[in-house]
Amino acid sequence: EWRDATPERTLRLTERRTLSVRFDGDVVVIDWASRQRAAHDLTLDRTPYTTWGGYGGLVVRCDPALADARIVFDDGTQTQRPVGERHAWGAFAGTLRGEEASVVFLPHPTNRRFPE
């Protein structure tokens, strides 16, 4: 349940979340499926952009030791900052303690906003 952070704790969404973890050699794969249903009519929006970037959805906090960090997109382009363009997938990539590391976001093609 997603509730307001107020004393009333008004219910906004219910969520069914399934996570499965598997290992493929040195790779850890986490499949995350989430389905949310509004408890009533509502508008979901993001925190407006400021110098820190606002909030716009799923967030990953990488280990501070991640070096050479970059964002890589499905078309091979790379950037240091999100660019606000739609892509079929994107990844945070870099080097962590001498090893290549990445977190890849693969939105499901049936998502009504795909590509995101």
N, C-alpha and C positions, 0 to 999 in steps of 0.2 A: 504494500500500500504506500502511495505517495501522499503525504499530508503536509499542510502548511506548517511552517515553523512558527506558529502562533499558539497562544494558550488554547484556542478553539480546536486546533489540529484538524481542520477541515479536510476530508478525504477528497483528493483531486483525481487520482488515477489508481487503478489496480494493475498489477503487472504479473505476468507469468514469465519467469526467467529460467532458462536451462543452460548450464555450462557443462561441457564435457572436455576432458583433458586427455591428450594422448602424446606419446613420445615417438618421434620418427628420427632415429639416430640421435644427433645432438640437438635436434629441434623439438621444442615443446609447442604443441598446437593446442590452442584453447578455442573451441567453438562456442560462441555465445549467441543464443537466440533469445529474443525478448519480444513479448507482445503486451502492449499497454492498451487499456480501455479507460476512457474518461468516465468519471462518476457522474458527470453532468456536462452541459455545454460549457466550454472554456476555451480560452486562447492561450496557447503556449508560445512564449517569446523568449528571446535571449536578453541577457544583460547588455545594455548599450555599450558599444565600443568606447574604451578610454585608452589611456596609455598602456594598460595591462592587457587589453584585448577582449574583455567581456567573456561571457560564457555562451557557447553555442551548441552544446551537446556533449557527447562522450569525450572524456578527457583521460589522458595517460600522463602520469608523472614519471619521467624516466630517472634512472639512477644518476646522481650528480657526476659520477665518474664517466658517463657517456661522452666520448670524444668524437670530434669530426661529425657532429650531429647534422643531419639533413633530412629533408622530406623528399621522398621519391614517389613519382606518380606512374600510372600504368603506361603512359606514353614515353617513359624514360627521362622526362624532365626532372630536375632536382632544384630545390630551393632551400633557403634557411627559414623562410616564413610561409605560412599558408597564403595562398594567392586568390582564394575566392572563386576558383574555377571548378567545374564539375569533372570528376574522373571516376572511372569504374572501381579503382582502388588506390590506396595511398599507404605509405609506410614511413615510420620514423626509423632511420638507420644510423649506424655509427659504430664505433669501436668501444667495447667495454672490457677493460682489463686485458687488452691484447687480442680479444676475439671479436669477430663481426657479430653485431646484434641488431635485431630489428623487431618492430611491432608493426604488423600489417593489418590494415582495416579493409576487409572485403565485404562490402554491403551486398546483401542478397539481391539478385537481379529482379525479384518480384517486389522489392520495396517500391512503393509508389513514387519515391523521389529519385530512384536510380537513374542515371549515375548521380552520386552525391557530390 
